[in-house]
Amino acid sequence: MPEVTIVDACRRQGRGGSATAVLDDAPFTDAERRRVPAATGTSHAVFITALDGEDRARASYRLRFFTGEGELPACGHGTVAALALLALRHGGDADYRATLHTTTRVFEGRATREHDDLTATFDPGPLSPREAGGPGLRAIATALGLNGETLPDAAHVASPGRPRLLLPVRSRTALAELRPDFTALRDACDRYGLLGCYAYSVPDADGRGAARMFAPSIGVPEDVANANSTACLVAYLADQGVTAIAVDMGDHLGHPSTIIADARRGASGTLIRVGGAAQIARAVRLPRLG
């Protein structure tokens, strides 16, 4: 059975991060791919295939992302983890770049070395958050235990592959105190076609914020790090003049993580980059998946 590299993605100050299984793809069935996260003690697995691209100066790879529930069209911290491993395979260049293919798009990823960590970033593609409200917002807020509070007027839905709710809460303390009813949350997300809910405290003047991502619909009750949702957040905040954020996640799970994201205006619209620091944790031999 193949070797799997466990990469801690989106680490904070040299520790924590979201443990992610990364391995070269093989003639697995999708049912076998779904078993890899549980077999390796991770929430997500990334499968890499080298491609022959037209640009010989830049490597090209296909990435596929799986949880125990099935395949995802995109995974932010999975992309960070894959980029970190690919950069190390190519000698840990100070500025590694690759063209990445997913089931929905082609984009550039890069990894730069900073001390013992590699910082990997990528282009999550165009994002257009739209206002959310109505029964869907009320159902998810109730599942999070916010039914006694006034619903925020700044909740949005954005879709970097699959739609999710971006839900502001009043403070880091309120964020930490959330106690979701995961059965009710999954029912609400399934009913309204959402991957999950990214609850966040509004970043301070220095761009520092915190978030918790709940995604029981894909088999991940709470995510240690969620880069794609953080990209959605900076896309929304860019209209308010906030162009760079660092969002802390994972504290409630004992795995402190930080995702960085920035947005700048370009001729073709708002250009976003998102990512975080990553480090190889260990290599394991994949057990038989039958």
C-alpha positions in Angstrom: 0.0 0.0 0.0 1.3 3.5 -0.7 2.9 5.9 1.7 0.9 8.8 3.0 2.4 12.1 4.1 0.7 13.9 6.9 1.1 17.6 6.5 0.1 20.1 9.2 -1.4 23.0 7.2 -2.0 26.6 8.3 0.1 26.4 11.4 0.3 29.2 13.9 3.7 30.4 15.1 5.4 27.0 14.5 2.7 24.8 16.0 -0.7 23.3 15.4 -2.3 23.3 12.0 -4.8 21.0 10.3 -3.4 17.5 9.8 -4.0 16.5 6.2 -3.3 13.3 4.4 -1.4 13.8 1.1 -0.6 11.0 -1.3 0.0 10.2 -4.9 -3.1 9.0 -6.6 -3.4 5.4 -7.7 -6.1 3.2 -9.1 -8.3 3.6 -6.0 -12.0 3.5 -6.2 -13.8 6.6 -4.8 -15.0 4.4 -1.9 -11.4 3.7 -1.1 -10.5 7.3 -1.3 -13.2 8.2 1.2 -11.7 5.7 3.7 -8.2 7.4 3.7 -9.0 10.3 6.1 -10.3 7.9 8.8 -7.5 5.4 8.1 -4.9 8.2 8.7 -6.6 10.0 11.5 -7.3 13.2 9.4 -10.4 15.0 8.3 -9.3 15.4 4.7 -7.2 13.6 2.1 -5.5 15.1 -1.0 -4.7 12.9 -4.0 -2.0 14.2 -6.4 -1.4 13.2 -10.0 1.5 14.7 -12.1 0.4 16.0 -15.5 2.2 16.8 -18.7 1.6 20.5 -19.2 2.3 22.8 -22.1 4.5 25.0 -19.9 7.6 22.8 -19.4 9.1 25.4 -17.0 6.3 24.9 -14.4 5.1 21.6 -13.0 1.4 20.8 -13.3 -0.7 18.6 -11.1 -4.2 17.4 -10.6 -5.6 17.5 -7.0 -8.6 15.6 -5.7 -10.0 16.2 -2.3 -11.9 13.7 -0.2 -13.5 13.5 3.3 -15.3 10.4 4.7 -18.5 11.7 3.0 -17.1 12.0 -0.5 -15.3 14.2 -3.0 -15.0 18.0 -2.6 -14.5 20.3 -5.6 -12.1 22.4 -3.6 -10.2 22.3 -0.2 -8.1 25.3 0.9 -6.0 23.7 3.6 -5.7 20.6 1.4 -4.2 22.8 -1.3 -1.8 24.3 1.2 -0.7 20.9 2.3 -0.2 19.6 -1.3 1.8 22.7 -2.2 4.1 22.2 0.8 4.8 18.6 -0.1 5.4 19.3 -3.8 7.8 22.1 -2.9 9.8 19.9 -0.6 9.9 17.2 -3.3 11.4 19.7 -5.6 14.2 20.6 -3.1 12.4 23.1 -1.0 13.0 26.0 -3.4 12.7 29.5 -1.9 10.0 30.2 -4.4 8.2 27.2 -5.8 5.4 27.5 -8.2 3.0 25.0 -9.8 -0.1 24.9 -11.9 -2.9 23.1 -10.1 -5.9 21.4 -11.7 -9.1 20.5 -9.7 -12.4 19.2 -10.9 -13.6 22.7 -11.6 -10.7 25.0 -12.4 -7.0 25.6 -13.1 -4.9 28.0 -11.0 -1.5 28.9 -9.7 -0.1 27.9 -6.4 3.2 28.8 -4.8 5.3 28.1 -1.7 8.0 30.2 -0.1 10.3 29.1 2.6 10.3 31.0 5.9 12.6 29.4 8.5 11.4 25.9 9.2 8.0 26.3 7.6 6.8 26.7 4.1 4.2 29.3 3.5 1.9 28.1 0.7 -0.6 30.4 -1.0 -2.9 30.1 -4.0 -5.6 31.9 -6.0 -9.0 30.7 -4.9 -10.7 32.2 -8.0 -13.4 34.8 -8.3 -15.6 35.1 -5.2 -18.9 37.1 -5.0 -20.4 36.9 -1.5 -24.2 37.6 -1.5 -26.4 38.6 1.3 -28.1 35.9 3.3 -31.2 35.9 5.3 -34.6 34.4 5.8 -35.4 30.9 7.1 -32.0 29.4 6.2 -30.1 32.0 8.3 -32.5 31.5 11.2 -32.3 27.7 11.1 -28.5 27.7 11.1 -28.3 30.4 13.8 -30.7 28.4 16.0 -28.5 25.2 15.4 -25.5 27.2 16.6 -27.4 28.3 19.8 -27.9 31.9 18.6 -31.7 31.8 18.6 -31.9 34.3 21.6 -29.9 36.9 19.8 -30.6 39.4 17.0 -29.6 37.9 13.7 -26.8 39.8 12.0 -27.5 41.8 9.0 -24.0 41.1 7.5 -24.4 37.3 7.0 -23.4 36.2 3.5 -23.2 33.2 1.3 -20.2 32.6 -0.9 -19.1 29.6 -3.0 -15.4 28.7 -3.8 -16.6 25.4 -5.1 -19.6 24.8 -2.8 -21.7 27.5 -1.0 -21.2 28.1 2.7 -22.7 30.7 5.1 -20.4 33.4 6.5 -21.9 34.3 9.9 -20.5 37.2 12.0 -20.7 36.9 15.8 -20.2 39.8 18.2 -16.8 38.8 19.7 -14.1 36.1 20.0 -15.7 35.2 23.4 -19.1 34.6 21.7 -17.4 32.5 19.0 -15.7 30.3 21.6 -19.0 29.8 23.5 -20.8 28.4 20.4 -22.2 24.9 21.2 -23.7 23.6 17.9 -26.4 21.0 17.7 -24.7 19.1 14.8 -27.8 17.1 13.9 -29.9 20.3 13.5 -27.0 22.1 11.8 -26.5 19.3 9.2 -30.3 19.2 8.6 -30.3 23.0 8.0 -27.3 23.0 5.7 -28.6 20.1 3.7 -32.0 21.7 3.4 -30.6 25.0 2.1 -27.8 23.6 0.0 -24.9 24.7 2.1 -21.6 23.0 2.8 -21.5 24.5 6.3 -21.3 27.6 8.4 -18.2 29.7 8.9 -18.8 31.7 12.0 -16.3 34.6 12.6 -15.5 37.5 14.7 -14.9 40.7 12.7 -11.1 41.3 12.3 -9.7 44.1 14.3 -7.8 47.2 13.0 -4.8 45.1 12.4 -6.8 42.5 10.3 -6.7 39.8 13.0 -9.8 37.8 13.5 -11.0 34.4 14.6 -13.4 31.8 13.1 -14.9 28.4 13.5 -16.0 26.3 10.5 -18.8 23.8 11.1 -19.4 21.3 8.2 -21.2 18.2 9.4 -22.7 17.8 5.9 -19.3 16.7 4.6 -18.5 14.6 7.7 -16.4 17.3 9.4 -18.3 18.6 12.5 -15.7 21.3 13.0 -12.7 22.1 10.8 -9.3 22.9 12.3 -8.6 25.3 9.4 -10.6 26.5 6.5 -8.8 28.6 3.9 -11.5 28.8 1.3 -14.0 30.3 3.7 -11.3 32.8 4.8 -10.9 33.7 1.2 -14.6 34.4 1.0 -14.4 36.6 4.1 -11.6 38.8 2.6 -13.6 39.0 -0.6 -16.5 40.4 1.4 -14.3 42.7 3.6 -12.5 44.1 0.5 -15.5 46.2 -0.3 -15.1 47.8 3.1 -11.4 48.6 2.5 -9.9 45.7 4.4 -7.3 44.1 2.1 -5.4 41.7 4.4 -6.5 39.5 7.2 -5.1 36.7 9.5 -7.8 34.5 10.9 -7.2 32.2 13.9 -9.0 28.8 14.0 -8.6 25.5 15.7 -8.2 26.7 19.3 -11.4 25.0 20.4 -10.0 21.7 19.0 -6.5 22.0 20.5 -4.8 22.7 17.1 -4.2 26.4 16.8 -4.2 27.4 13.1 -4.0 30.7 11.2 -5.0 31.4 7.6 -3.7 34.5 5.8 -5.6 36.1 3.0 -5.3 39.4 1.0 -7.3 41.1 -1.7 -6.3 43.7 -4.2 -8.2 45.4 -7.0 -7.1 44.5 -10.6 -8.3 45.2 -14.1 -10.3 41.9 -14.0 -11.7 42.5 -10.6 -10.7 41.6 -7.0 -7.6 39.3 -6.9 -7.3 37.2 -3.8 -4.5 35.0 -2.4 -5.0 32.8 0.6 -2.9 30.2 2.4 -0.8 29.5 5.5 2.3 28.0 6.9 2.8 24.2 6.6 5.2 21.5 7.8 5.6 17.8 7.1 4.5 16.0 10.3 5.2 12.4 9.4 4.9 9.6 6.9 2.7 6.6 7.4 2.0 3.4 5.4 -1.6 3.3 4.3 -3.5 0.3 5.7 -5.6 -1.8 3.4 -8.8 0.0 2.6 -11.0 -3.1 1.8 
